[in-house]
């Protein structure tokens, strides 16, 4: 019994601290702030192009995407969503929670990120977790959670590096 309590406590601590750490850029070059690995910014495709490519692929590795940030995790910056003209924004997580992006001031900024895209299914619990991390009122969180009753198929993205344009303007 004690062993199962210890394992449960360790699992809870892992969840609580998985989104911890400062969102300091690893490099600033001109008006671009880099987070995670420094990435080359050549040959980027849009999220809409990624969506089209994923119709015939289960995954794409080492792909560079550019777009506009909709929001970042308000708790610690452990994910961001990027605008997709087709209506379903792309959620970007960061490899091994090895880096984070700013929790404030990134919305509306141009972003480029490199990593791996993968078709996956997002559980109801994970969708609820993302709502808990969002910058929403408690009422809005409850309302959005009540609307989620089924897992959903998504394109998930794990970035190894991110470059945000204009974060140097946010003070």
Secondary structure, DSSP 8 states (H G I E B T S, - for coil): -HHHHHHHHHHHHHHHHTT-S----SEEETTEEEEES----SS-EEHHHHHHHHTS-SEEEEEEEEEEEEEE-TTT--EEEE--TTS--EEEEEGGG-----SSS-TT-EEEEEEEEEEEEE-HHHHHHHHHHSS--HHHHHHHHHH--S-EEEEEEEEEEEEEETGGG--
